[in-house]
Amino acid sequence: MSTKGGHPNRRKTSKAGPKIGSGGGKKGLAGKGRTLKAADRPWHKEYTGDDKPQKTQRKQATERAKAASEGRTTNIGKVRPNVQQVRRRRDDEPELILGRNPVLEALRAKVPATALYVAFGTDLDDRVAESVRLAGNRDLPIKELARRDLDRRTNNALHQGIGLQIEPYEYSEFEDLLHISQTSGTAPLLVALDGVTDPRNLGAIIRSTAAFGGHGLIIPSKRAASVTAVAWRTSAGAAARLPVAKVVNLTRTIQACQKAGFMTMALDGGGDVDVFDLPIATDPLLIVVGDEGKGVSRLVSETCDHRAGIPISGEVESLNASVAASIALAEVQRQRR
């Protein structure tokens, strides 16, 4: 048999080689850096650095076992918000805060969390090192995982090799907020939000309410922002101290506050009174804040006892919801003092 033209089974056409960027070539095979040894990883039990977390999981287990043998309970390893004992309910799934700055800010603010995730090969800069130290001091599990696994957990979001899983927020019951405000020893002060959908605004209003002596916050269960990771971080830790209640019907909730002896005021640019001349600031008070664009709804506005406006320059249409809430709360505190 003739072999002219090459082997009969030989490929007749040429095949292009692998291209750079598609997984081929030396660049595509380059590694992503060395894997740190156990002694160089602050979250590992064999770590030998000076900033090793104060308590190891082994020590936690020993302390729990000792407590159990003595017939007592312990809160070791449990991180809960420092608020009054009230009935609470959960309706959100755990979330991940991603990125070196957001994770560090959340840990500094003592956001309740369940675990810190660190991807293999992550550069241990000052932010990551401090995050690991803070998580270790709070007895949070620190879990190493492959970067592709963290990509999968975060739906390929930008995480910079680190993520903090936070607990679902525990909402209070509305009746508990009434009880807390009425037994606080000061004039009751609650804030309700109507149509505020930006979690950053929600977090800022939580922070202002706590800063100016408010006793609690009320938000609708639908078409409104919830206390998510973004709201937690924006509140700078205030969400751990201020109880928040979700209600189905905001109008009925306002009426319930009125029956409980509260005066109610809606912040409205076209209000019938100036917030700086508010005649009810020293009374038990519920302040209702609306969305920056739409304001409070018509029914909510008609249900409230007063509609108060904040005087602003004619060149500005409206104030941000959190800014308006802060101004009103600051004025109420000024008058009460």
C-alpha positions as a Markdown table, in Angstrom:
| # | Residue | x | y | z |
|---|---|---|---|---|
| 1 | Met | 0.0 | 0.0 | 0.0 |
| 2 | Ser | 1.3 | 3.4 | -0.9 |
| 3 | Thr | 2.3 | 5.8 | 1.8 |
| 4 | Lys | 2.5 | 8.8 | -0.5 |
| 5 | Gly | 1.2 | 12.0 | 1.2 |
| 6 | Gly | 1.8 | 10.6 | 4.7 |
| 7 | His | 0.1 | 8.2 | 6.9 |
| 8 | Pro | -3.5 | 7.5 | 5.8 |
| 9 | Asn | -4.9 | 8.4 | 9.3 |
| 10 | Arg | -2.9 | 11.5 | 9.6 |
| 11 | Arg | -4.8 | 14.8 | 10.2 |
| 12 | Lys | -5.0 | 16.6 | 6.9 |
| 13 | Thr | -5.6 | 20.1 | 8.4 |
| 14 | Ser | -3.6 | 22.1 | 10.8 |
| 15 | Lys | -5.0 | 22.9 | 14.3 |
| 16 | Ala | -4.4 | 26.2 | 15.9 |
| 17 | Gly | -2.6 | 26.1 | 19.2 |
| 18 | Pro | -3.9 | 27.5 | 22.5 |
| 19 | Lys | -4.2 | 31.2 | 22.7 |
| 20 | Ile | -3.2 | 33.5 | 25.5 |
| 21 | Gly | -6.2 | 34.4 | 27.6 |
| 22 | Ser | -8.2 | 31.3 | 26.9 |
| 23 | Gly | -6.4 | 29.1 | 29.4 |
| 24 | Gly | -3.4 | 28.3 | 27.1 |
| 25 | Gly | 0.2 | 29.4 | 27.2 |
| 26 | Lys | 2.5 | 30.0 | 30.1 |
| 27 | Lys | 0.5 | 32.9 | 31.3 |
| 28 | Gly | -2.6 | 30.8 | 31.6 |
| 29 | Leu | -0.7 | 28.3 | 33.7 |
| 30 | Ala | 0.8 | 30.8 | 36.1 |
| 31 | Gly | 0.1 | 30.2 | 39.7 |
| 32 | Lys | -1.7 | 32.7 | 42.0 |
| 33 | Gly | 0.9 | 32.8 | 44.7 |
| 34 | Arg | 2.1 | 30.4 | 47.4 |
| 35 | Thr | -0.2 | 28.9 | 49.9 |
| 36 | Leu | 0.7 | 30.2 | 53.4 |
| 37 | Lys | 2.0 | 27.8 | 55.9 |
| 38 | Ala | -0.2 | 27.1 | 59.0 |
| 39 | Ala | 2.2 | 29.0 | 61.2 |
| 40 | Asp | 1.7 | 32.1 | 59.0 |
| 41 | Arg | -2.1 | 32.1 | 59.0 |
| 42 | Pro | -3.6 | 34.0 | 61.9 |
| 43 | Trp | -6.8 | 32.0 | 61.9 |
| 44 | His | -5.0 | 28.6 | 62.2 |
| 45 | Lys | -4.4 | 26.9 | 65.6 |
| 46 | Glu | -0.7 | 26.6 | 64.8 |
| 47 | Tyr | -0.2 | 30.3 | 64.1 |
| 48 | Thr | 2.8 | 31.7 | 66.0 |
| 49 | Gly | 2.4 | 35.4 | 65.5 |
| 50 | Asp | 2.0 | 38.1 | 68.2 |
| 51 | Asp | -1.6 | 38.9 | 67.2 |
| 52 | Lys | -3.0 | 35.5 | 67.7 |
| 53 | Pro | -6.7 | 35.6 | 68.8 |
| 54 | Gln | -7.2 | 35.5 | 72.5 |
| 55 | Lys | -9.4 | 32.4 | 72.6 |
| 56 | Thr | -9.2 | 29.2 | 70.5 |
| 57 | Gln | -12.0 | 27.0 | 69.6 |
| 58 | Arg | -10.4 | 24.2 | 71.8 |
| 59 | Lys | -10.5 | 26.5 | 74.8 |
| 60 | Gln | -14.1 | 27.4 | 74.1 |
| 61 | Ala | -15.1 | 23.7 | 74.0 |
| 62 | Thr | -13.3 | 23.1 | 77.3 |
| 63 | Glu | -15.1 | 26.0 | 79.0 |
| 64 | Arg | -18.5 | 24.8 | 77.6 |
| 65 | Ala | -17.9 | 21.3 | 78.9 |
| 66 | Lys | -16.9 | 22.6 | 82.3 |
| 67 | Ala | -20.1 | 24.7 | 82.5 |
| 68 | Ala | -22.2 | 21.7 | 81.5 |
| 69 | Ser | -20.7 | 19.5 | 84.2 |
| 70 | Glu | -21.5 | 22.2 | 86.8 |
| 71 | Gly | -25.1 | 22.4 | 85.6 |
| 72 | Arg | -24.9 | 26.0 | 84.3 |
| 73 | Thr | -25.1 | 27.6 | 80.8 |
| 74 | Thr | -22.6 | 29.8 | 79.0 |
| 75 | Asn | -22.7 | 32.3 | 76.2 |
| 76 | Ile | -19.2 | 31.5 | 74.9 |
| 77 | Gly | -19.2 | 31.6 | 71.1 |
| 78 | Lys | -22.6 | 33.3 | 71.0 |
| 79 | Val | -22.8 | 36.9 | 69.8 |
| 80 | Arg | -26.1 | 38.6 | 70.3 |
| 81 | Pro | -27.2 | 42.3 | 70.1 |
| 82 | Asn | -27.0 | 44.2 | 73.3 |
| 83 | Val | -30.7 | 45.3 | 73.5 |
| 84 | Gln | -33.5 | 44.9 | 76.0 |
| 85 | Gln | -35.1 | 41.4 | 76.2 |
| 86 | Val | -38.0 | 41.6 | 73.8 |
| 87 | Arg | -39.8 | 39.1 | 71.6 |
| 88 | Arg | -38.2 | 38.9 | 68.2 |
| 89 | Arg | -38.7 | 37.1 | 64.9 |
| 90 | Arg | -36.5 | 36.4 | 61.9 |
| 91 | Asp | -37.5 | 36.6 | 58.3 |
| 92 | Asp | -34.3 | 37.0 | 56.4 |
| 93 | Glu | -31.6 | 34.6 | 55.3 |
| 94 | Pro | -27.9 | 35.0 | 56.3 |
| 95 | Glu | -26.0 | 37.5 | 54.2 |
| 96 | Leu | -22.4 | 38.0 | 53.3 |
| 97 | Ile | -20.6 | 41.3 | 53.7 |
| 98 | Leu | -17.8 | 41.4 | 51.1 |
| 99 | Gly | -14.6 | 43.3 | 50.7 |
| 100 | Arg | -11.8 | 44.2 | 53.0 |
| 101 | Asn | -13.0 | 47.6 | 54.1 |
| 102 | Pro | -16.7 | 46.6 | 54.6 |
| 103 | Val | -15.8 | 43.5 | 56.5 |
| 104 | Leu | -13.5 | 45.4 | 58.8 |
| 105 | Glu | -16.1 | 48.1 | 59.4 |
| 106 | Ala | -18.7 | 45.5 | 60.2 |
| 107 | Leu | -16.4 | 43.7 | 62.7 |
| 108 | Arg | -15.5 | 47.0 | 64.3 |
| 109 | Ala | -19.2 | 47.9 | 64.6 |
| 110 | Lys | -19.8 | 44.5 | 66.3 |
| 111 | Val | -22.4 | 43.4 | 63.6 |
| 112 | Pro | -23.7 | 40.0 | 64.8 |
| 113 | Ala | -22.0 | 37.4 | 62.6 |
| 114 | Thr | -21.6 | 33.7 | 62.2 |
| 115 | Ala | -18.4 | 33.2 | 60.3 |
| 116 | Leu | -15.5 | 34.9 | 58.5 |
| 117 | Tyr | -14.4 | 33.4 | 55.2 |
| 118 | Val | -10.9 | 33.9 | 53.8 |
| 119 | Ala | -9.8 | 32.6 | 50.4 |
| 120 | Phe | -6.5 | 30.7 | 50.0 |
| 121 | Gly | -3.8 | 33.0 | 48.6 |
| 122 | Thr | -5.3 | 36.2 | 50.0 |
| 123 | Asp | -2.7 | 38.9 | 50.7 |
| 124 | Leu | -2.6 | 39.5 | 54.5 |
| 125 | Asp | -2.6 | 43.2 | 54.5 |
| 126 | Asp | -3.5 | 45.3 | 57.7 |
| 127 | Arg | -7.2 | 45.1 | 57.0 |
| 128 | Val | -7.3 | 41.4 | 56.6 |
| 129 | Ala | -5.1 | 40.8 | 59.6 |
| 130 | Glu | -7.2 | 43.1 | 61.8 |
| 131 | Ser | -10.4 | 41.4 | 60.6 |
| 132 | Val | -9.0 | 38.0 | 61.5 |
| 133 | Arg | -7.9 | 39.3 | 64.9 |
| 134 | Leu | -11.4 | 40.8 | 65.7 |
| 135 | Ala | -13.2 | 37.7 | 64.5 |
| 136 | Gly | -10.9 | 35.5 | 66.7 |
| 137 | Asn | -11.5 | 37.7 | 69.7 |
| 138 | Arg | -15.2 | 37.3 | 69.2 |
| 139 | Asp | -14.9 | 33.5 | 68.9 |
| 140 | Leu | -16.2 | 33.6 | 65.3 |
| 141 | Pro | -15.3 | 30.5 | 63.1 |
| 142 | Ile | -12.6 | 31.5 | 60.6 |
| 143 | Lys | -12.9 | 29.3 | 57.5 |
| 144 | Glu | -10.4 | 29.0 | 54.7 |
| 145 | Leu | -11.7 | 28.0 | 51.3 |
| 146 | Ala | -10.6 | 28.0 | 47.7 |
| 147 | Arg | -11.2 | 31.3 | 45.8 |
| 148 | Arg | -13.5 | 29.6 | 43.3 |
| 149 | Asp | -15.6 | 28.4 | 46.3 |
| 150 | Leu | -15.9 | 31.9 | 47.6 |
| 151 | Asp | -16.8 | 33.1 | 44.0 |
| 152 | Arg | -19.6 | 30.5 | 44.0 |
| 153 | Arg | -20.9 | 31.6 | 47.4 |
| 154 | Thr | -21.0 | 35.2 | 46.3 |
| 155 | Asn | -22.2 | 34.7 | 42.8 |
| 156 | Asn | -18.9 | 36.0 | 41.5 |
| 157 | Ala | -19.2 | 39.3 | 43.3 |
| 158 | Leu | -16.0 | 41.4 | 44.1 |
| 159 | His | -15.0 | 40.0 | 47.5 |
| 160 | Gln | -11.2 | 40.7 | 47.6 |
| 161 | Gly | -10.7 | 37.3 | 49.2 |
| 162 | Ile | -12.7 | 37.9 | 52.3 |
| 163 | Gly | -16.4 | 37.7 | 53.4 |
| 164 | Leu | -18.3 | 38.0 | 56.7 |
| 165 | Gln | -21.5 | 36.0 | 57.1 |
| 166 | Ile | -23.9 | 37.9 | 59.3 |
| 167 | Glu | -26.9 | 36.7 | 61.2 |
| 168 | Pro | -30.4 | 37.3 | 60.0 |
| 169 | Tyr | -31.7 | 40.4 | 61.8 |
| 170 | Glu | -34.1 | 39.8 | 64.7 |
| 171 | Tyr | -37.1 | 42.1 | 64.5 |
| 172 | Ser | -39.0 | 43.1 | 67.6 |
| 173 | Glu | -42.8 | 43.1 | 68.0 |
| 174 | Phe | -44.6 | 46.4 | 67.8 |
| 175 | Glu | -46.2 | 45.9 | 71.2 |
| 176 | Asp | -42.7 | 45.5 | 72.7 |
| 177 | Leu | -41.6 | 48.9 | 71.2 |
| 178 | Leu | -44.6 | 50.5 | 72.9 |
| 179 | His | -43.7 | 48.9 | 76.2 |
| 180 | Ile | -40.0 | 49.9 | 76.0 |
| 181 | Ser | -40.8 | 53.5 | 75.1 |
| 182 | Gln | -43.5 | 53.9 | 77.8 |
| 183 | Thr | -41.3 | 52.4 | 80.6 |
| 184 | Ser | -38.0 | 54.1 | 79.6 |
| 185 | Gly | -38.3 | 56.9 | 82.2 |
| 186 | Thr | -38.2 | 59.6 | 79.4 |
| 187 | Ala | -40.9 | 60.9 | 77.0 |
| 188 | Pro | -41.6 | 58.1 | 74.5 |
| 189 | Leu | -40.1 | 58.7 | 71.0 |
| 190 | Leu | -40.6 | 56.3 | 68.1 |
| 191 | Val | -39.9 | 56.7 | 64.4 |
| 192 | Ala | -41.8 | 55.1 | 61.5 |
| 193 | Leu | -40.7 | 54.9 | 57.8 |
| 194 | Asp | -43.2 | 55.1 | 54.9 |
| 195 | Gly | -41.8 | 53.9 | 51.6 |
| 196 | Val | -38.1 | 54.2 | 52.4 |
| 197 | Thr | -36.5 | 51.6 | 50.1 |
| 198 | Asp | -32.7 | 52.4 | 50.3 |
| 199 | Pro | -31.1 | 50.3 | 53.0 |
| 200 | Arg | -28.4 | 53.0 | 53.5 |
| 201 | Asn | -31.1 | 55.5 | 54.4 |
| 202 | Leu | -32.6 | 52.9 | 56.8 |
| 203 | Gly | -29.2 | 52.4 | 58.4 |
| 204 | Ala | -28.6 | 56.1 | 58.8 |
| 205 | Ile | -32.0 | 56.7 | 60.3 |
| 206 | Ile | -31.4 | 53.9 | 62.8 |
| 207 | Arg | -28.2 | 55.6 | 63.8 |
| 208 | Ser | -29.9 | 59.0 | 64.1 |
| 209 | Thr | -32.8 | 57.6 | 66.1 |
| 210 | Ala | -30.5 | 56.0 | 68.6 |
| 211 | Ala | -28.3 | 59.1 | 68.8 |
| 212 | Phe | -31.1 | 61.5 | 69.5 |
| 213 | Gly | -32.9 | 59.4 | 72.2 |
| 214 | Gly | -35.4 | 57.4 | 70.1 |
| 215 | His | -36.7 | 54.2 | 71.6 |
| 216 | Gly | -37.4 | 52.2 | 68.4 |
| 217 | Leu | -38.1 | 52.2 | 64.7 |
| 218 | Ile | -41.1 | 50.9 | 62.8 |
| 219 | Ile | -40.9 | 49.8 | 59.1 |
| 220 | Pro | -43.5 | 48.2 | 56.8 |
| 221 | Ser | -43.1 | 44.6 | 55.8 |
| 222 | Lys | -43.6 | 45.3 | 52.1 |
| 223 | Arg | -42.2 | 47.8 | 49.6 |
| 224 | Ala | -39.6 | 49.0 | 52.1 |
| 225 | Ala | -36.0 | 48.4 | 53.0 |
| 226 | Ser | -35.1 | 45.7 | 55.5 |
| 227 | Val | -32.3 | 45.6 | 58.0 |
| 228 | Thr | -29.8 | 44.0 | 55.6 |
| 229 | Ala | -26.0 | 43.9 | 55.7 |
| 230 | Val | -25.8 | 47.3 | 54.1 |
| 231 | Ala | -28.2 | 48.8 | 56.6 |
| 232 | Trp | -26.2 | 47.2 | 59.5 |
| 233 | Arg | -23.0 | 48.7 | 58.3 |
| 234 | Thr | -24.5 | 52.2 | 57.7 |
| 235 | Ser | -25.9 | 52.2 | 61.2 |
| 236 | Ala | -22.4 | 51.9 | 62.6 |
| 237 | Gly | -23.5 | 49.4 | 65.2 |
| 238 | Ala | -26.7 | 51.2 | 66.3 |
| 239 | Ala | -28.8 | 48.4 | 64.9 |
| 240 | Ala | -27.5 | 46.2 | 67.7 |
| 241 | Arg | -29.0 | 48.7 | 70.3 |
| 242 | Leu | -32.2 | 50.0 | 68.7 |
| 243 | Pro | -35.1 | 47.6 | 68.4 |
| 244 | Val | -36.8 | 47.6 | 65.0 |
| 245 | Ala | -40.3 | 46.3 | 64.3 |
| 246 | Lys | -41.9 | 45.2 | 61.0 |
| 247 | Val | -45.7 | 45.9 | 60.6 |
| 248 | Val | -48.1 | 44.8 | 58.0 |
| 249 | Asn | -50.2 | 48.0 | 57.9 |
| 250 | Leu | -48.5 | 51.3 | 58.8 |
| 251 | Thr | -51.8 | 53.3 | 59.0 |
| 252 | Arg | -53.3 | 50.9 | 61.6 |
| 253 | Thr | -50.0 | 51.1 | 63.5 |
| 254 | Ile | -50.1 | 54.9 | 63.7 |
| 255 | Gln | -53.7 | 54.6 | 65.0 |
| 256 | Ala | -52.5 | 52.1 | 67.6 |
| 257 | Cys | -49.9 | 54.6 | 68.7 |
| 258 | Gln | -52.5 | 57.4 | 69.0 |
| 259 | Lys | -54.7 | 55.1 | 71.2 |
| 260 | Ala | -51.6 | 54.5 | 73.4 |
| 261 | Gly | -51.3 | 58.3 | 74.0 |
| 262 | Phe | -48.8 | 59.3 | 71.3 |
| 263 | Met | -49.0 | 62.4 | 69.2 |
| 264 | Thr | -48.1 | 61.6 | 65.6 |
| 265 | Met | -46.3 | 63.8 | 63.1 |
| 266 | Ala | -45.5 | 63.3 | 59.4 |
| 267 | Leu | -42.6 | 65.0 | 57.9 |
| 268 | Asp | -44.0 | 66.8 | 54.8 |
| 269 | Gly | -42.6 | 69.7 | 52.8 |
| 270 | Gly | -46.0 | 71.2 | 52.5 |
| 271 | Gly | -46.8 | 70.7 | 56.2 |
| 272 | Asp | -49.0 | 73.0 | 58.3 |
| 273 | Val | -46.3 | 73.7 | 60.9 |
| 274 | Asp | -42.6 | 74.3 | 60.9 |
| 275 | Val | -40.6 | 71.5 | 62.5 |
| 276 | Phe | -38.7 | 74.2 | 64.5 |
| 277 | Asp | -41.9 | 75.4 | 66.0 |
| 278 | Leu | -43.3 | 72.0 | 66.8 |
| 279 | Pro | -45.8 | 72.3 | 69.7 |
| 280 | Ile | -45.8 | 68.5 | 70.5 |
| 281 | Ala | -42.1 | 67.8 | 70.8 |
| 282 | Thr | -42.2 | 67.2 | 74.6 |
| 283 | Asp | -45.2 | 64.8 | 74.3 |
| 284 | Pro | -45.0 | 61.1 | 73.6 |
| 285 | Leu | -44.3 | 61.3 | 69.9 |
| 286 | Leu | -44.2 | 59.2 | 66.7 |
| 287 | Ile | -42.3 | 60.8 | 63.8 |
| 288 | Val | -43.2 | 59.4 | 60.3 |
| 289 | Val | -40.6 | 59.8 | 57.6 |
| 290 | Gly | -41.4 | 59.3 | 53.9 |
| 291 | Asp | -39.3 | 58.6 | 50.8 |
| 292 | Glu | -37.2 | 61.4 | 49.5 |
| 293 | Gly | -39.1 | 61.6 | 46.2 |
| 294 | Lys | -42.7 | 60.7 | 47.1 |
| 295 | Gly | -42.8 | 61.7 | 50.7 |
| 296 | Val | -45.4 | 60.1 | 53.0 |
| 297 | Ser | -48.4 | 58.5 | 51.4 |
| 298 | Arg | -51.7 | 60.4 | 51.4 |
| 299 | Leu | -53.5 | 58.0 | 53.8 |
| 300 | Val | -50.6 | 58.1 | 56.3 |
| 301 | Ser | -50.4 | 61.9 | 56.1 |
| 302 | Glu | -54.1 | 62.2 | 56.8 |
| 303 | Thr | -53.9 | 59.8 | 59.7 |
| 304 | Cys | -51.2 | 61.8 | 61.5 |
| 305 | Asp | -52.1 | 64.6 | 63.9 |
| 306 | His | -49.6 | 67.1 | 62.4 |
| 307 | Arg | -47.7 | 67.5 | 59.2 |
| 308 | Ala | -44.4 | 69.4 | 59.8 |
| 309 | Gly | -42.1 | 70.8 | 57.2 |
| 310 | Ile | -38.4 | 71.7 | 57.2 |
| 311 | Pro | -37.6 | 75.1 | 55.7 |
| 312 | Ile | -35.0 | 74.8 | 52.9 |
| 313 | Ser | -33.8 | 76.9 | 50.0 |
| 314 | Gly | -36.1 | 77.2 | 47.1 |
| 315 | Glu | -33.3 | 75.8 | 44.8 |
| 316 | Val | -33.5 | 72.4 | 46.5 |
| 317 | Glu | -36.6 | 70.3 | 46.0 |
| 318 | Ser | -36.3 | 68.0 | 49.0 |
| 319 | Leu | -34.0 | 66.5 | 51.6 |
| 320 | Asn | -32.7 | 63.0 | 51.8 |
| 321 | Ala | -34.9 | 60.9 | 54.1 |
| 322 | Ser | -32.2 | 60.2 | 56.6 |
| 323 | Val | -31.1 | 63.9 | 56.7 |
| 324 | Ala | -34.7 | 65.0 | 57.2 |
| 325 | Ala | -35.2 | 62.5 | 60.0 |
| 326 | Ser | -32.0 | 63.6 | 61.7 |
| 327 | Ile | -33.0 | 67.3 | 61.7 |
| 328 | Ala | -36.4 | 66.5 | 63.1 |
| 329 | Leu | -35.0 | 64.2 | 65.8 |
| 330 | Ala | -32.3 | 66.8 | 66.8 |
| 331 | Glu | -35.0 | 69.5 | 67.1 |
| 332 | Val | -37.2 | 67.2 | 69.3 |
| 333 | Gln | -34.2 | 66.5 | 71.6 |
| 334 | Arg | -33.3 | 70.2 | 71.8 |
| 335 | Gln | -36.9 | 71.1 | 72.9 |
| 336 | Arg | -37.0 | 68.3 | 75.4 |
| 337 | Arg | -33.8 | 69.5 | 77.0 |
